[in-house]
C-alpha cells in the first residue's frame, strides 16, 4: 500500500512539473545561385526559435577573410508593430558592423536599435555567419516569427541572393 502511494505521488509530481521548453528549428535550403559572388551565395539557413533567443546560422558558398560580405535576416513577429532586420557586415579589412534594426524599407533599410545580447560571429573558414537575437529586443509576446535571409546587394543593382520566407513557432 505504501509503495503504491509513493508511486502515485511520484507520477502526480512529474505530471504537474512544467514541460521542458524546446526550440523549433528548421533548415531553409537555398542552394547555389548562378551569377552570384560566392560570399553572397546563401546555401542554407538554420533557424532555431528558442524560448529566450533566436539563433540564425547562415552558410555561404565561400566566405573568405579579406573579402567584403554582407547579410541580413528579416524577422517578422506575429505580434508587434514592427519588423526587424538582423544585419551583419564584414569589410575586406576584417572590421565588422553588426546590428539589430527596426525595418524601415522592407528587407534593406532600418534604424538601429540597442539590444544587449545581440551578437554575430563570423566564421569565414567554415563559410558561416551565426547571429543570436534575444526575444526581448523584438516583439516579446510573439509566438511565431517569419524569416527571410538576404546577402550581397552592395547596391540595389548589384548581385545578391535571398531565400523565401519560412515560419517558426517560438520554443
C-alpha positions in Angstrom: 0.0 0.0 0.0 2.8 2.4 0.9 4.7 1.6 -2.3 1.6 2.3 -4.3 1.1 5.7 -2.6 4.7 6.6 -3.3 4.5 5.6 -7.0 1.2 7.6 -7.4 2.7 10.6 -5.7 5.8 10.5 -7.9 3.7 10.2 -11.1 1.5 13.1 -10.0 4.5 15.3 -9.2 6.0 14.5 -12.6 2.7 15.3 -14.4 2.5 18.7 -12.7 6.0 19.8 -13.5 6.2 22.3 -16.4 7.2 20.8 -19.7 10.7 21.3 -20.9 10.8 24.1 -23.4 12.3 23.2 -26.8 13.3 25.2 -29.8 11.5 24.8 -33.0 14.3 24.5 -35.6 14.1 24.5 -39.4 16.6 24.4 -42.2 15.9 26.5 -45.2 17.9 25.2 -48.2 18.7 27.7 -50.9 21.5 26.1 -53.0 24.0 27.7 -55.3 22.7 30.7 -57.4 24.4 31.3 -60.8 26.0 34.7 -61.2 26.1 35.4 -57.5 29.5 36.1 -55.9 30.5 33.2 -53.6 30.5 35.4 -50.5 26.9 36.4 -51.2 25.6 33.0 -52.2 23.4 31.6 -49.4 23.4 27.8 -49.4 21.3 27.2 -46.4 19.9 28.8 -43.2 19.3 27.0 -40.0 16.9 28.8 -37.6 16.2 27.9 -34.0 13.5 29.9 -32.3 14.3 29.2 -28.7 12.4 30.4 -25.6 14.7 33.4 -25.0 16.7 33.8 -28.2 16.6 33.2 -31.9 19.7 31.6 -33.4 20.3 32.2 -37.1 23.1 30.2 -38.8 23.8 31.1 -42.5 26.1 29.1 -44.6 27.6 30.5 -47.8 29.3 29.0 -50.8 32.6 30.7 -50.0 33.2 33.2 -47.2 36.8 34.3 -47.1 38.8 36.7 -44.9 39.9 39.6 -47.0 36.6 39.8 -48.9 33.6 42.0 -48.1 30.5 40.2 -47.1 27.1 41.4 -46.0 24.0 39.5 -44.9 20.7 40.3 -43.2 17.8 38.3 -41.9 14.3 39.8 -41.9 12.4 38.8 -38.8 8.7 39.4 -38.8 7.0 38.7 -35.5 3.4 37.5 -35.4 2.6 40.2 -32.8 4.0 43.6 -32.7 4.1 46.7 -34.7 7.5 46.4 -36.3 9.5 44.1 -38.4 13.2 43.7 -37.7 16.5 43.1 -39.5 19.5 41.4 -38.0 22.3 42.7 -40.1 26.0 41.7 -40.4 28.7 43.4 -42.5 32.3 42.3 -42.7 34.7 44.5 -44.6 37.7 43.3 -46.5 40.0 44.6 -43.7 38.2 42.4 -41.2 36.3 45.2 -39.4 32.6 44.4 -38.7 29.3 46.3 -38.3 26.6 44.0 -36.9 23.3 45.5 -35.8 19.7 44.8 -35.0 17.4 47.3 -36.7 13.7 48.1 -36.9 12.9 47.6 -40.6 12.0 50.8 -42.4 12.4 49.7 -46.1 11.2 46.1 -46.3 14.4 43.9 -46.3 17.0 46.5 -47.0 16.8 49.6 -44.7 16.3 50.1 -41.0 17.0 52.2 -37.9 19.5 50.6 -35.4 18.1 49.7 -32.0 20.1 48.9 -28.9 19.9 45.2 -28.0 22.1 43.9 -25.2 22.8 40.2 -26.1 22.6 40.6 -29.9 25.7 39.0 -31.2 27.2 37.9 -34.5 30.0 35.5 -35.1 31.7 35.4 -38.5 33.4 32.1 -39.3 35.0 32.5 -42.8 36.9 29.2 -42.5 33.5 27.4 -42.2 31.6 29.6 -44.6 29.3 30.6 -41.8 27.7 33.5 -40.0 25.9 33.0 -36.7 23.6 35.6 -35.2 21.8 35.4 -31.8 18.9 37.7 -31.3 17.2 38.0 -27.8 13.4 37.9 -28.0 13.2 40.8 -25.5 14.6 43.0 -28.3 11.8 42.1 -30.7 8.1 41.7 -30.0 8.4 39.8 -26.7 4.9 38.3 -26.8 5.2 37.0 -30.4 4.6 33.2 -30.5 5.6 32.9 -34.2 8.1 34.5 -36.5 8.7 34.6 -40.2 12.3 34.8 -41.5 14.0 35.6 -44.8 17.8 35.8 -45.4 19.3 38.2 -47.8 23.0 38.6 -48.8 25.1 40.7 -51.1 23.3 43.5 -53.0 26.1 46.0 -52.4 24.0 48.4 -54.4 20.4 47.9 -55.4 21.6 46.7 -58.8 24.4 44.5 -57.6 24.3 40.8 -57.4 23.0 39.1 -54.4 20.9 36.2 -53.1 17.8 35.8 -51.0 15.7 33.0 -49.6 12.0 32.5 -49.4 10.2 33.2 -46.1 9.9 30.5 -43.5 7.8 30.5 -40.4 8.6 29.0 -37.0 6.8 28.8 -33.6 8.6 30.1 -30.6 10.3 27.5 -28.5 
